[in-house]
Amino acid sequence: MPGLVIAPSGDGHRTTTQINIMIKGETVFASIIVTAFGLGILVGPVAGYFIDKATAKQCLNHDWPKEANQIHRDWCIANGYKI
């Protein structure tokens, strides 16, 4: 890297290649963190869309156990889903 001065520490046997690998390793780690954060932002809304779509279908088709019919109907209505 231009302008980067590396002063040996300890016994002075660390080579430039080892130092460059350490710098690249930090860059890769930062890239992984940024990518994971970006995917997290994207995955949430996409998952929410599909969950909402499946819930709407379940409410329309009354796809739940008969013994729990009323509680499911009430929940669908309270949350704005058509039954």
C-alpha positions as CSV (number, residue, x, y, z in Angstrom):
1,M,0.0,0.0,0.0
2,P,1.5,3.4,-0.9
3,G,2.4,5.4,2.1
4,L,2.2,2.5,4.5
5,V,5.3,2.2,6.6
6,I,5.8,-1.1,8.4
7,A,8.2,-1.2,11.3
8,P,9.2,-4.7,12.4
9,S,8.3,-5.6,16.0
10,G,9.5,-8.3,18.3
11,D,12.3,-10.3,16.6
12,G,11.8,-8.6,13.3
13,H,11.3,-11.8,11.3
14,R,7.7,-10.9,10.1
15,T,7.8,-10.6,6.3
16,T,6.0,-8.2,4.1
17,T,3.9,-11.1,2.7
18,Q,2.7,-12.0,6.2
19,I,1.7,-8.4,6.9
20,N,-0.1,-8.1,3.6
21,I,-2.1,-11.3,4.3
22,M,-3.1,-9.9,7.7
23,I,-4.3,-6.7,6.1
24,K,-6.3,-8.6,3.4
25,G,-7.7,-10.8,6.2
26,E,-9.1,-7.8,7.9
27,T,-10.6,-6.6,4.6
28,V,-12.2,-9.9,4.0
29,F,-13.7,-10.0,7.5
30,A,-15.1,-6.5,7.0
31,S,-16.6,-7.6,3.7
32,I,-18.3,-10.6,5.3
33,I,-19.8,-8.3,8.0
34,V,-21.1,-5.8,5.4
35,T,-22.5,-8.6,3.3
36,A,-24.2,-10.3,6.3
37,F,-25.8,-7.0,7.3
38,G,-27.0,-6.4,3.8
39,L,-28.6,-9.8,3.6
40,G,-30.2,-9.3,7.0
41,I,-31.8,-6.2,5.7
42,L,-33.1,-7.9,2.6
43,V,-34.2,-11.3,4.1
44,G,-36.5,-9.7,6.7
45,P,-38.9,-8.0,4.3
46,V,-38.8,-10.9,1.9
47,A,-39.6,-13.5,4.6
48,G,-42.3,-11.2,5.9
49,Y,-44.0,-11.0,2.5
50,F,-44.1,-14.8,2.1
51,I,-45.4,-15.3,5.7
52,D,-48.1,-12.7,5.1
53,K,-49.1,-14.3,1.9
54,A,-49.3,-17.8,3.5
55,T,-51.3,-16.4,6.5
56,A,-53.8,-14.7,4.1
57,K,-54.2,-18.1,2.3
58,Q,-54.7,-19.9,5.6
59,C,-57.4,-17.5,6.7
60,L,-59.2,-17.6,3.4
61,N,-59.2,-21.4,3.4
62,H,-59.9,-21.9,7.1
63,D,-56.8,-24.1,7.2
64,W,-56.7,-24.9,10.9
65,P,-58.0,-27.5,13.4
66,K,-61.8,-27.5,13.7
67,E,-61.6,-27.4,17.5
68,A,-59.7,-24.1,17.3
69,N,-62.0,-22.6,14.6
70,Q,-63.3,-19.6,16.6
71,I,-60.0,-18.4,17.9
72,H,-58.4,-18.6,14.5
73,R,-61.3,-16.7,12.9
74,D,-61.1,-14.0,15.5
75,W,-57.4,-13.7,15.0
76,C,-57.7,-13.4,11.2
77,I,-60.4,-10.7,11.5
78,A,-58.5,-8.8,14.2
79,N,-55.4,-8.7,12.0
80,G,-57.2,-7.6,8.9
81,Y,-57.3,-10.9,6.9
82,K,-60.4,-12.0,5.0
83,I,-62.0,-15.2,6.1
